[in-house]
Amino acid sequence: MISFFIKHKLITLGILIQISFFVSALWTKWYDYFFFGSSIHYCCQGLDFYQIPNAVYSFIKGGGLTGKLPPNITPYSQNYFSNYNVYHPLLTFILGGFFLIFDPNVSFNLWILIKLPVTLTLAFYIYKSFKGNKYLDLAIFVLLANFSSYNEIRISQYQYLFNIFLLLFLIFLVKKKNDFETGILFFLTLIAKPIGLLWAPAFFVKKKLKKFLIGLSLFLISTGIFQIMGIGNYYTDNIISHFLRPIPTNTIDIMSLDALLRYTFGFTLEEMRYVKFLALIGILIISLSKKASIIKIIFLLTVYFLFFYDLVYQYHFSVLGPVLSICLIALPEFQTRISRILILLINMPGVFFILRFLKIGFYHNSFLGPDPTFFGWQIVSFFQILLISLLVIRVLIPDIKNLLKLKNASI
């Protein structure tokens, strides 16, 4: 065992960083320095976490699965403030029912603790699945040391479920597992967060339709059952609302390209619709190339989500840990020196800690904690989006060359 850790120094470093995330989240708060106070819920522990157990508790007490209680009933979270529940009813009942067994303080920390052994087990699974791959150690390091994942761990968020199901789903795609097992994993990503609906074009173009239909059918059935029961409307209403009427956010918590373009460069909502449409069309054109892997298309569509969804917070970028780790293993264009450097930079803390140290574009809010000013938010968002954009450009160079060759050949 000791010889393994000596031989695989990068994996060892990744494990130590991953463990330190949990030590910081549960005890020392070391890494809080690198994040906005509002992003680590400085004011309100469990703001996102308690929405699921509160929802089940509310349902038991005669309220709804949003967590809205009947009059004069104290929520499960007691004095901890919580957002209303937006998660899939099936996931809500499974997780919420489990957390209700415990005291609110215990359940919050328990969800944090559960993530450590699961993550290390998944890292071991990747090692066993791709043993001998030249970039395996770096891929596992990227999974374990992704700095945005600390934000997700620190606030006991549920993004983790989507991340691990996506990781397994991508592994099954690379390993060409059977349609049913892969379809089940796709279904699990959808009930964790329905981001995977964006991947529909990739399944069609890359002829993975059976996997897609298995996952989608299970998702529609499980969602439809709660709709028929009259307790799942909040979930479908929320999805439709974000799709048709995205919220024109104006807060430093939102880290998307959409927000940066609107509030730095003056883009209107109408102009942003065109930008989103053109970006999506561009991804679809790239996907038509036979040499463009479905793994790369899922990476591009995940970036599309991070850039253009109306409510993208810092913890959402933790999804890049599992996605980039599998891209490193499976795709040559992610293995070039430039790509590897960009991946490592994307994995590192954002520039907020520099602003904080220099006291530039930074202030301390008595309620929300240490936060950037609007100018500071612009700087942090710009550099975070720039690094990801540069990686996208770098890995698309072979596809662009192939498309140009096809165009010239047709002429």
KAVENCOR-V783107 format. One record per residue. N is the residue number from 1. RES is the residue in one small letter. NEAR is the number of other ideal C-beta (glycine too) atoms within 12 Angstrom. Layout:
n | res | near
N | RES | NEAR
N | RES | NEAR
This chain:
n | res | near
1 | m | 8
2 | i | 8
3 | s | 9
4 | f | 15
5 | f | 16
6 | i | 12
7 | k | 13
8 | h | 25
9 | k | 17
10 | l | 28
11 | i | 31
12 | t | 24
13 | l | 22
14 | g | 37
15 | i | 30
16 | l | 19
17 | i | 34
18 | q | 36
19 | i | 26
20 | s | 25
21 | f | 41
22 | f | 34
23 | v | 21
24 | s | 26
25 | a | 34
26 | l | 25
27 | w | 17
28 | t | 14
29 | k | 24
30 | w | 21
31 | y | 32
32 | d | 29
33 | y | 26
34 | f | 30
35 | f | 44
36 | f | 43
37 | g | 32
38 | s | 32
39 | s | 42
40 | i | 39
41 | h | 35
42 | y | 25
43 | c | 21
44 | c | 26
45 | q | 28
46 | g | 36
47 | l | 29
48 | d | 39
49 | f | 42
50 | y | 40
51 | q | 39
52 | i | 45
53 | p | 44
54 | n | 42
55 | a | 44
56 | v | 37
57 | y | 37
58 | s | 33
59 | f | 34
60 | i | 22
61 | k | 22
62 | g | 14
63 | g | 26
64 | g | 29
65 | l | 41
66 | t | 30
67 | g | 35
68 | k | 23
69 | l | 26
70 | p | 16
71 | p | 9
72 | n | 9
73 | i | 18
74 | t | 17
75 | p | 35
76 | y | 38
77 | s | 36
78 | q | 20
79 | n | 14
80 | y | 27
81 | f | 22
82 | s | 34
83 | n | 29
84 | y | 27
85 | n | 40
86 | v | 29
87 | y | 41
88 | h | 41
89 | p | 37
90 | l | 31
91 | l | 37
92 | t | 39
93 | f | 30
94 | i | 23
95 | l | 34
96 | g | 37
97 | g | 22
98 | f | 19
99 | f | 35
100 | l | 28
101 | i | 16
102 | f | 20
103 | d | 16
104 | p | 29
105 | n | 23
106 | v | 19
107 | s | 33
108 | f | 35
109 | n | 25
110 | l | 22
111 | w | 37
112 | i | 34
113 | l | 23
114 | i | 25
115 | k | 35
116 | l | 27
117 | p | 17
118 | v | 24
119 | t | 38
120 | l | 26
121 | t | 20
122 | l | 32
123 | a | 39
124 | f | 23
125 | y | 24
126 | i | 39
127 | y | 30
128 | k | 16
129 | s | 27
130 | f | 27
131 | k | 18
132 | g | 11
133 | n | 23
134 | k | 15
135 | y | 29
136 | l | 29
137 | d | 33
138 | l | 34
139 | a | 45
140 | i | 42
141 | f | 35
142 | v | 44
143 | l | 47
144 | l | 42
145 | a | 39
146 | n | 43
147 | f | 38
148 | s | 44
149 | s | 46
150 | y | 44
151 | n | 40
152 | e | 42
153 | i | 45
154 | r | 46
155 | i | 42
156 | s | 43
157 | q | 41
158 | y | 41
159 | q | 40
160 | y | 40
161 | l | 35
162 | f | 36
163 | n | 41
164 | i | 37
165 | f | 33
166 | l | 42
167 | l | 47
168 | l | 33
169 | f | 41
170 | l | 46
171 | i | 34
172 | f | 32
173 | l | 39
174 | v | 28
175 | k | 22
176 | k | 16
177 | k | 21
178 | n | 15
179 | d | 22
180 | f | 18
181 | e | 22
182 | t | 32
183 | g | 30
184 | i | 25
185 | l | 34
186 | f | 44
187 | f | 34
188 | l | 33
189 | t | 43
190 | l | 39
191 | i | 37
192 | a | 35
193 | k | 38
194 | p | 34
195 | i | 36
196 | g | 35
197 | l | 28
198 | l | 33
199 | w | 41
200 | a | 30
201 | p | 29
202 | a | 36
203 | f | 31
204 | f | 20
205 | v | 26
206 | k | 28
207 | k | 14
208 | k | 32
209 | l | 23
210 | k | 20
211 | k | 36
212 | f | 36
213 | l | 22
214 | i | 27
215 | g | 38
216 | l | 30
217 | s | 21
218 | l | 27
219 | f | 35
220 | l | 23
221 | i | 20
222 | s | 29
223 | t | 33
224 | g | 21
225 | i | 19
226 | f | 28
227 | q | 22
228 | i | 14
229 | m | 18
230 | g | 15
231 | i | 26
232 | g | 34
233 | n | 21
234 | y | 31
235 | y | 37
236 | t | 26
237 | d | 20
238 | n | 29
239 | i | 27
240 | i | 16
241 | s | 17
242 | h | 24
243 | f | 19
244 | l | 12
245 | r | 14
246 | p | 24
247 | i | 21
248 | p | 20
249 | t | 25
250 | n | 17
251 | t | 25
252 | i | 36
253 | d | 33
254 | i | 35
255 | m | 41
256 | s | 39
257 | l | 33
258 | d | 36
259 | a | 38
260 | l | 34
261 | l | 27
262 | r | 30
263 | y | 26
264 | t | 21
265 | f | 17
266 | g | 11
267 | f | 22
268 | t | 15
269 | l | 23
270 | e | 12
271 | e | 16
272 | m | 29
273 | r | 22
274 | y | 16
275 | v | 25
276 | k | 29
277 | f | 16
278 | l | 16
279 | a | 28
280 | l | 27
281 | i | 16
282 | g | 26
283 | i | 35
284 | l | 25
285 | i | 24
286 | i | 37
287 | s | 35
288 | l | 21
289 | s | 26
290 | k | 15
291 | k | 23
292 | a | 33
293 | s | 31
294 | i | 39
295 | i | 39
296 | k | 41
297 | i | 40
298 | i | 44
299 | f | 45
300 | l | 39
301 | l | 36
302 | t | 42
303 | v | 41
304 | y | 36
305 | f | 38
306 | l | 42
307 | f | 35
308 | f | 40
309 | y | 34
310 | d | 33
311 | l | 29
312 | v | 39
313 | y | 35
314 | q | 43
315 | y | 40
316 | h | 40
317 | f | 43
318 | s | 47
319 | v | 46
320 | l | 44
321 | g | 48
322 | p | 45
323 | v | 49
324 | l | 50
325 | s | 51
326 | i | 44
327 | c | 45
328 | l | 44
329 | i | 38
330 | a | 34
331 | l | 37
332 | p | 22
333 | e | 34
334 | f | 38
335 | q | 26
336 | t | 20
337 | r | 14
338 | i | 19
339 | s | 34
340 | r | 29
341 | i | 19
342 | l | 30
343 | i | 41
344 | l | 28
345 | l | 25
346 | i | 41
347 | n | 37
348 | m | 28
349 | p | 35
350 | g | 36
351 | v | 30
352 | f | 42
353 | f | 26
354 | i | 21
355 | l | 31
356 | r | 29
357 | f | 15
358 | l | 14
359 | k | 15
360 | i | 19
361 | g | 26
362 | f | 29
363 | y | 23
364 | h | 17
365 | n | 17
366 | s | 11
367 | f | 14
368 | l | 23
369 | g | 26
370 | p | 32
371 | d | 32
372 | p | 39
373 | t | 22
374 | f | 20
375 | f | 19
376 | g | 28
377 | w | 37
378 | q | 28
379 | i | 28
380 | v | 40
381 | s | 43
382 | f | 28
383 | f | 25
384 | q | 38
385 | i | 33
386 | l | 23
387 | l | 32
388 | i | 39
389 | s | 25
390 | l | 22
391 | l | 36
392 | v | 37
393 | i | 22
394 | r | 29
395 | v | 37
396 | l | 32
397 | i | 21
398 | p | 25
399 | d | 31
400 | i | 22
401 | k | 17
402 | n | 21
403 | l | 23
404 | l | 17
405 | k | 15
406 | l | 18
407 | k | 13
408 | n | 10
409 | a | 9
410 | s | 8
411 | i | 7
